[in-house]
Amino acid sequence: MNDAVPTEPPAPDPAPATPGQAPAPAPVSTPVSAKGEQTRALILETAMRLFQERGYDKTTMRAIAAEAGVSVGNAYYYYAGKEFLIQGFYDRMTHEHAVDARARLAGTTDFAERLQIALESWVDCAAPYHEFAAQFFRTAADPNSALSPFSNESHPARTTAVAIFREVIDGSQLGPKLDPELEELLPDLLWLHLMVIVLYWVFDRTEDTERTRAFVARCAPFVAKVVALSRYRVFRPLVRDAVDMIQDFVLPTIGKAAPAQGRRGVRNRPGTTA
């Protein structure tokens, strides 16, 4: 055990049920202290390292706890399972992207440039994790998996990411000129565009993911042109049809809220909701 790292006591297990009785409910989660946040961060950092070294499938919660110098019960106190460690990674990664993108966007008002900056910022922030990204992608691709970017569990990270694209639009010269209905949905559509780039990035094996970067540089101006065309009256019926289809078929498939289980003591970052 690593005595230098303060930890909080693990949550007690529910009391065993007597015959004919339902198990006792799990304990109510409590806010995590500063020491607890350090422990939680240590567990996450250790997990990311082991995922890189051993692969996602071959890394167990017991191995993560041993490497981090905490008890298995303590590891499960902060993360109910490996999938919730990935959710912790999503949350951290999205927060880092938001901070980096906002710094890069300062002083730029051209919509195409702002979109490209935001997308390139994601690729740069994700670069250290590229080697093991494909290892858990097949799990993330399962629509029933908590690792899916469309899952309820991914809602906080997704909300932060959508907020970045809201800022891309609002800080551009194009934002005030957009059709109101499209303008409301556009941040979600740009997030979906990012998901396409993420998929391409996962399977990109070029040096420094050069093809992904070239893809971003090519598609960002194209997307910006399509969005700009939506301002013209002749395209408004098409915009309305597109908005209706997205509202009817796309948005209902995206999770809206993260369940409490597995997110003990997690406080939402600014711009996120639980």
C-alpha positions as a LaTeX table, in Angstrom:
\begin{tabular}{lrrr}
\hline
Residue & $x$ (\AA) & $y$ (\AA) & $z$ (\AA) \\
\hline
Met1 & 0.00 & 0.00 & 0.00 \\
Asn2 & 1.14 & 3.50 & $-0.71$ \\
Asp3 & 0.86 & 5.37 & 2.59 \\
Ala4 & 1.85 & 8.66 & 0.95 \\
Val5 & $-1.46$ & 8.83 & $-0.86$ \\
Pro6 & $-4.39$ & 9.61 & 1.42 \\
Thr7 & $-7.51$ & 7.60 & 0.84 \\
Glu8 & $-11.02$ & 7.56 & 2.15 \\
Pro9 & $-12.42$ & 4.39 & 3.67 \\
Pro10 & $-14.17$ & 2.20 & 1.15 \\
Ala11 & $-17.92$ & 2.17 & 1.15 \\
Pro12 & $-19.25$ & $-0.70$ & 3.25 \\
Asp13 & $-20.83$ & $-3.59$ & 1.41 \\
Pro14 & $-24.61$ & $-3.92$ & 1.71 \\
Ala15 & $-25.69$ & $-6.15$ & 4.56 \\
Pro16 & $-26.38$ & $-9.72$ & 3.44 \\
Ala17 & $-30.01$ & $-10.58$ & 3.02 \\
Thr18 & $-31.66$ & $-13.19$ & 5.20 \\
Pro19 & $-33.68$ & $-15.88$ & 3.45 \\
Gly20 & $-36.84$ & $-14.43$ & 1.96 \\
Gln21 & $-35.65$ & $-10.85$ & 2.24 \\
Ala22 & $-34.29$ & $-8.52$ & $-0.43$ \\
Pro23 & $-30.69$ & $-7.34$ & $-0.03$ \\
Ala24 & $-30.20$ & $-4.12$ & 1.91 \\
Pro25 & $-29.88$ & $-1.04$ & $-0.30$ \\
Ala26 & $-26.43$ & 0.24 & $-1.20$ \\
Pro27 & $-25.14$ & 3.08 & 0.98 \\
Val28 & $-25.88$ & 6.61 & $-0.10$ \\
Ser29 & $-22.84$ & 8.26 & $-1.70$ \\
Thr30 & $-21.20$ & 11.17 & 0.06 \\
Pro31 & $-19.18$ & 14.07 & $-1.30$ \\
Val32 & $-15.54$ & 13.29 & $-1.97$ \\
Ser33 & $-12.95$ & 15.23 & 0.02 \\
Ala34 & $-9.78$ & 16.75 & $-1.42$ \\
Lys35 & $-7.86$ & 13.66 & $-0.28$ \\
Gly36 & $-10.48$ & 11.50 & $-1.93$ \\
Glu37 & $-10.13$ & 13.44 & $-5.18$ \\
Gln38 & $-6.38$ & 12.71 & $-5.09$ \\
Thr39 & $-7.07$ & 9.02 & $-4.62$ \\
Arg40 & $-9.65$ & 9.02 & $-7.37$ \\
Ala41 & $-7.22$ & 10.73 & $-9.75$ \\
Leu42 & $-4.48$ & 8.26 & $-8.81$ \\
Ile43 & $-6.73$ & 5.30 & $-9.60$ \\
Leu44 & $-7.66$ & 6.81 & $-12.96$ \\
Glu45 & $-4.05$ & 7.59 & $-13.88$ \\
Thr46 & $-3.01$ & 4.06 & $-12.92$ \\
Ala47 & $-5.80$ & 2.55 & $-14.96$ \\
Met48 & $-4.88$ & 4.57 & $-18.05$ \\
Arg49 & $-1.27$ & 3.41 & $-17.75$ \\
Leu50 & $-2.23$ & $-0.23$ & $-17.34$ \\
Phe51 & $-4.67$ & $-0.05$ & $-20.24$ \\
Gln52 & $-1.78$ & 1.17 & $-22.38$ \\
Glu53 & 0.65 & $-1.47$ & $-21.10$ \\
Arg54 & $-1.59$ & $-4.54$ & $-20.86$ \\
Gly55 & $-4.69$ & $-3.68$ & $-22.86$ \\
Tyr56 & $-8.18$ & $-2.92$ & $-21.61$ \\
Asp57 & $-9.43$ & $-6.52$ & $-21.55$ \\
Lys58 & $-6.44$ & $-7.88$ & $-19.61$ \\
Thr59 & $-6.48$ & $-5.18$ & $-16.94$ \\
Thr60 & $-8.53$ & $-6.02$ & $-13.85$ \\
Met61 & $-9.78$ & $-3.78$ & $-11.08$ \\
Arg62 & $-7.66$ & $-5.82$ & $-8.66$ \\
Ala63 & $-4.52$ & $-5.09$ & $-10.72$ \\
Ile64 & $-5.39$ & $-1.39$ & $-10.88$ \\
Ala65 & $-5.89$ & $-1.25$ & $-7.11$ \\
Ala66 & $-2.58$ & $-3.04$ & $-6.47$ \\
Glu67 & $-0.65$ & $-0.71$ & $-8.78$ \\
Ala68 & $-2.29$ & 2.35 & $-7.25$ \\
Gly69 & $-1.56$ & 1.16 & $-3.72$ \\
Val70 & $-5.17$ & 1.11 & $-2.57$ \\
Ser71 & $-7.49$ & $-1.68$ & $-1.51$ \\
Val72 & $-9.81$ & $-3.30$ & $-4.02$ \\
Gly73 & $-12.75$ & $-2.04$ & $-1.98$ \\
Asn74 & $-11.40$ & 1.49 & $-2.19$ \\
Ala75 & $-11.03$ & 1.21 & $-5.97$ \\
Tyr76 & $-14.64$ & 0.05 & $-6.26$ \\
Tyr77 & $-15.72$ & 2.88 & $-3.96$ \\
Tyr78 & $-14.62$ & 5.44 & $-6.55$ \\
Tyr79 & $-15.33$ & 3.41 & $-9.70$ \\
Ala80 & $-17.97$ & 0.68 & $-9.79$ \\
Gly81 & $-16.08$ & $-1.11$ & $-12.57$ \\
Lys82 & $-13.65$ & $-0.73$ & $-15.45$ \\
Glu83 & $-16.26$ & 0.89 & $-17.68$ \\
Phe84 & $-16.63$ & 3.70 & $-15.18$ \\
Leu85 & $-12.87$ & 4.26 & $-15.29$ \\
Ile86 & $-13.32$ & 4.88 & $-18.99$ \\
Gln87 & $-16.10$ & 7.31 & $-18.12$ \\
Gly88 & $-13.63$ & 9.06 & $-15.82$ \\
Phe89 & $-11.23$ & 9.22 & $-18.74$ \\
Tyr90 & $-13.96$ & 10.66 & $-20.98$ \\
Asp91 & $-14.74$ & 13.33 & $-18.39$ \\
Arg92 & $-11.10$ & 14.32 & $-17.97$ \\
Met93 & $-10.35$ & 14.21 & $-21.68$ \\
Thr94 & $-13.35$ & 16.38 & $-22.52$ \\
His95 & $-12.43$ & 18.89 & $-19.83$ \\
Glu96 & $-8.86$ & 19.12 & $-21.17$ \\
His97 & $-10.24$ & 19.61 & $-24.68$ \\
Ala98 & $-12.55$ & 22.39 & $-23.52$ \\
Val99 & $-9.73$ & 24.28 & $-21.79$ \\
Asp100 & $-7.36$ & 23.87 & $-24.74$ \\
Ala101 & $-9.95$ & 24.74 & $-27.39$ \\
Arg102 & $-11.07$ & 27.91 & $-25.60$ \\
Ala103 & $-7.50$ & 29.13 & $-25.38$ \\
Arg104 & $-6.94$ & 28.50 & $-29.09$ \\
Leu105 & $-10.24$ & 30.06 & $-30.15$ \\
Ala106 & $-9.54$ & 33.43 & $-28.53$ \\
Gly107 & $-9.45$ & 36.22 & $-31.10$ \\
Thr108 & $-10.78$ & 34.14 & $-34.03$ \\
Thr109 & $-14.24$ & 34.87 & $-35.44$ \\
Asp110 & $-14.32$ & 33.00 & $-38.75$ \\
Phe111 & $-16.64$ & 30.02 & $-38.30$ \\
Ala112 & $-14.64$ & 27.63 & $-40.48$ \\
Glu113 & $-11.42$ & 28.50 & $-38.65$ \\
Arg114 & $-13.08$ & 28.14 & $-35.24$ \\
Leu115 & $-14.50$ & 24.75 & $-36.17$ \\
Gln116 & $-11.14$ & 23.51 & $-37.44$ \\
Ile117 & $-9.40$ & 24.80 & $-34.31$ \\
Ala118 & $-11.85$ & 22.97 & $-32.03$ \\
Leu119 & $-11.46$ & 19.70 & $-33.94$ \\
Glu120 & $-7.66$ & 19.92 & $-34.14$ \\
Ser121 & $-7.59$ & 20.66 & $-30.42$ \\
Trp122 & $-9.41$ & 17.37 & $-29.76$ \\
Val123 & $-6.93$ & 15.41 & $-31.89$ \\
Asp124 & $-4.00$ & 16.97 & $-30.02$ \\
Cys125 & $-5.50$ & 16.36 & $-26.57$ \\
Ala126 & $-6.34$ & 12.75 & $-27.46$ \\
Ala127 & $-2.91$ & 11.97 & $-28.95$ \\
Pro128 & $-1.38$ & 10.41 & $-25.77$ \\
Tyr129 & $-4.21$ & 7.86 & $-25.63$ \\
His130 & $-4.26$ & 6.78 & $-29.27$ \\
Glu131 & $-2.33$ & 3.56 & $-28.81$ \\
Phe132 & $-4.94$ & 1.87 & $-26.62$ \\
Ala133 & $-8.05$ & 3.60 & $-28.00$ \\
Ala134 & $-8.88$ & 0.77 & $-30.40$ \\
Gln135 & $-8.67$ & $-1.81$ & $-27.58$ \\
Phe136 & $-11.88$ & $-0.68$ & $-25.96$ \\
Phe137 & $-13.54$ & 0.67 & $-29.10$ \\
Arg138 & $-15.36$ & $-2.59$ & $-29.78$ \\
Thr139 & $-16.97$ & $-2.26$ & $-26.34$ \\
Ala140 & $-17.76$ & 1.41 & $-26.88$ \\
Ala141 & $-19.40$ & 0.51 & $-30.20$ \\
Asp142 & $-21.93$ & $-1.67$ & $-28.37$ \\
Pro143 & $-25.08$ & 0.48 & $-28.01$ \\
Asn144 & $-25.81$ & $-1.20$ & $-24.66$ \\
Ser145 & $-22.37$ & $-0.43$ & $-23.25$ \\
Ala146 & $-21.68$ & 2.31 & $-20.74$ \\
Leu147 & $-18.60$ & 3.08 & $-22.85$ \\
Ser148 & $-20.73$ & 4.23 & $-25.76$ \\
Pro149 & $-20.45$ & 7.99 & $-26.34$ \\
Phe150 & $-24.24$ & 7.94 & $-26.75$ \\
Ser151 & $-24.93$ & 6.27 & $-23.40$ \\
Asn152 & $-26.53$ & 7.82 & $-20.34$ \\
Glu153 & $-23.23$ & 7.39 & $-18.50$ \\
Ser154 & $-21.43$ & 9.54 & $-21.09$ \\
His155 & $-23.88$ & 12.41 & $-20.67$ \\
Pro156 & $-21.60$ & 14.73 & $-18.60$ \\
Ala157 & $-18.68$ & 14.49 & $-21.03$ \\
Arg158 & $-21.02$ & 14.82 & $-24.00$ \\
Thr159 & $-22.62$ & 17.94 & $-22.50$ \\
Thr160 & $-19.20$ & 19.56 & $-22.08$ \\
Ala161 & $-18.26$ & 18.69 & $-25.67$ \\
Val162 & $-21.52$ & 20.09 & $-27.06$ \\
Ala163 & $-20.90$ & 23.28 & $-25.07$ \\
Ile164 & $-17.55$ & 23.70 & $-26.85$ \\
Phe165 & $-19.30$ & 23.69 & $-30.21$ \\
Arg166 & $-21.88$ & 26.14 & $-28.88$ \\
Glu167 & $-18.98$ & 28.49 & $-28.17$ \\
Val168 & $-17.56$ & 27.84 & $-31.64$ \\
Ile169 & $-20.84$ & 29.07 & $-33.12$ \\
Asp170 & $-21.57$ & 31.93 & $-30.72$ \\
Gly171 & $-18.07$ & 33.39 & $-31.07$ \\
Ser172 & $-18.21$ & 33.40 & $-34.86$ \\
Gln173 & $-19.47$ & 35.98 & $-37.31$ \\
Leu174 & $-21.90$ & 33.37 & $-38.67$ \\
Gly175 & $-23.75$ & 32.59 & $-35.44$ \\
Pro176 & $-26.21$ & 35.54 & $-35.41$ \\
Lys177 & $-27.12$ & 34.93 & $-39.07$ \\
Leu178 & $-28.22$ & 31.30 & $-38.75$ \\
Asp179 & $-31.76$ & 29.98 & $-38.92$ \\
Pro180 & $-32.91$ & 29.84 & $-35.27$ \\
Glu181 & $-33.97$ & 26.18 & $-35.41$ \\
Leu182 & $-30.71$ & 25.08 & $-37.00$ \\
Glu183 & $-28.71$ & 27.26 & $-34.64$ \\
Glu184 & $-30.29$ & 25.49 & $-31.68$ \\
Leu185 & $-29.40$ & 22.02 & $-32.99$ \\
Leu186 & $-26.06$ & 22.82 & $-34.60$ \\
Pro187 & $-23.87$ & 22.21 & $-31.51$ \\
Asp188 & $-25.24$ & 18.65 & $-31.27$ \\
Leu189 & $-24.69$ & 18.14 & $-35.00$ \\
Leu190 & $-21.10$ & 19.33 & $-34.73$ \\
Trp191 & $-20.57$ & 16.93 & $-31.84$ \\
Leu192 & $-21.86$ & 14.12 & $-34.08$ \\
His193 & $-19.38$ & 15.31 & $-36.70$ \\
Leu194 & $-16.65$ & 15.01 & $-34.05$ \\
Met195 & $-17.76$ & 11.40 & $-33.44$ \\
Val196 & $-17.12$ & 10.65 & $-37.12$ \\
Ile197 & $-13.63$ & 12.11 & $-36.74$ \\
Val198 & $-13.07$ & 10.08 & $-33.56$ \\
Leu199 & $-13.98$ & 6.89 & $-35.41$ \\
Tyr200 & $-11.54$ & 7.76 & $-38.18$ \\
Trp201 & $-8.87$ & 8.63 & $-35.59$ \\
Val202 & $-9.24$ & 5.31 & $-33.74$ \\
Phe203 & $-8.29$ & 3.36 & $-36.87$ \\
Asp204 & $-5.71$ & 5.83 & $-38.19$ \\
Arg205 & $-2.24$ & 4.26 & $-38.04$ \\
Thr206 & $-0.32$ & 7.02 & $-39.84$ \\
Glu207 & 2.50 & 8.86 & $-38.07$ \\
Asp208 & 1.03 & 11.36 & $-35.60$ \\
Thr209 & $-2.40$ & 10.50 & $-37.09$ \\
Glu210 & $-1.57$ & 12.67 & $-40.10$ \\
Arg211 & $-4.54$ & 11.41 & $-42.14$ \\
Thr212 & $-6.95$ & 12.38 & $-39.37$ \\
Arg213 & $-5.45$ & 15.85 & $-39.25$ \\
Ala214 & $-5.73$ & 16.12 & $-43.03$ \\
Phe215 & $-9.34$ & 14.95 & $-42.81$ \\
Val216 & $-10.11$ & 17.67 & $-40.27$ \\
Ala217 & $-8.43$ & 20.33 & $-42.41$ \\
Arg218 & $-10.46$ & 19.23 & $-45.43$ \\
Cys219 & $-13.88$ & 18.72 & $-43.85$ \\
Ala220 & $-14.07$ & 21.74 & $-41.51$ \\
Pro221 & $-14.29$ & 24.31 & $-44.36$ \\
Phe222 & $-16.77$ & 22.05 & $-46.17$ \\
Val223 & $-19.05$ & 21.81 & $-43.12$ \\
Ala224 & $-18.78$ & 25.57 & $-42.67$ \\
Lys225 & $-19.90$ & 26.16 & $-46.27$ \\
Val226 & $-22.90$ & 23.87 & $-45.84$ \\
Val227 & $-23.90$ & 25.68 & $-42.64$ \\
Ala228 & $-23.46$ & 29.08 & $-44.32$ \\
Leu229 & $-25.73$ & 28.05 & $-47.21$ \\
Ser230 & $-28.52$ & 27.31 & $-44.74$ \\
Arg231 & $-28.97$ & 31.06 & $-44.25$ \\
Tyr232 & $-30.46$ & 31.54 & $-47.70$ \\
Arg233 & $-34.23$ & 31.48 & $-48.14$ \\
Val234 & $-34.15$ & 28.90 & $-50.93$ \\
Phe235 & $-32.59$ & 26.35 & $-48.58$ \\
Arg236 & $-34.89$ & 26.94 & $-45.61$ \\
Pro237 & $-37.38$ & 24.15 & $-46.48$ \\
Leu238 & $-34.45$ & 21.73 & $-46.61$ \\
Val239 & $-33.22$ & 23.04 & $-43.28$ \\
Arg240 & $-36.65$ & 22.48 & $-41.73$ \\
Asp241 & $-36.79$ & 18.91 & $-43.09$ \\
Ala242 & $-33.30$ & 18.19 & $-41.76$ \\
Val243 & $-34.15$ & 19.61 & $-38.35$ \\
Asp244 & $-37.32$ & 17.51 & $-38.15$ \\
Met245 & $-35.48$ & 14.30 & $-39.08$ \\
Ile246 & $-32.73$ & 14.97 & $-36.54$ \\
Gln247 & $-35.24$ & 15.65 & $-33.79$ \\
Asp248 & $-37.31$ & 12.59 & $-34.65$ \\
Phe249 & $-34.59$ & 10.01 & $-35.32$ \\
Val250 & $-31.17$ & 11.14 & $-34.07$ \\
Leu251 & $-31.55$ & 13.01 & $-30.79$ \\
Pro252 & $-33.85$ & 10.40 & $-29.17$ \\
Thr253 & $-31.04$ & 7.83 & $-29.44$ \\
Ile254 & $-28.68$ & 9.90 & $-27.28$ \\
Gly255 & $-28.69$ & 9.38 & $-23.51$ \\
Lys256 & $-29.91$ & 12.28 & $-21.43$ \\
Ala257 & $-28.66$ & 11.70 & $-17.89$ \\
Ala258 & $-26.05$ & 9.65 & $-16.08$ \\
Pro259 & $-27.20$ & 7.25 & $-13.35$ \\
Ala260 & $-25.73$ & 7.70 & $-9.90$ \\
Gln261 & $-24.27$ & 4.18 & $-9.74$ \\
Gly262 & $-20.56$ & 4.11 & $-10.48$ \\
Arg263 & $-20.15$ & 7.89 & $-10.17$ \\
Arg264 & $-19.84$ & 8.15 & $-6.40$ \\
Gly265 & $-18.77$ & 11.54 & $-5.21$ \\
Val266 & $-18.21$ & 12.90 & $-8.70$ \\
Arg267 & $-18.89$ & 16.61 & $-8.89$ \\
Asn268 & $-19.78$ & 17.88 & $-12.33$ \\
Arg269 & $-17.35$ & 20.24 & $-13.97$ \\
Pro270 & $-18.62$ & 23.63 & $-15.09$ \\
Gly271 & $-20.80$ & 23.21 & $-18.14$ \\
Thr272 & $-21.87$ & 19.64 & $-17.39$ \\
Thr273 & $-25.00$ & 18.11 & $-16.01$ \\
Ala274 & $-25.51$ & 14.77 & $-14.38$ \\
\hline
\end{tabular}
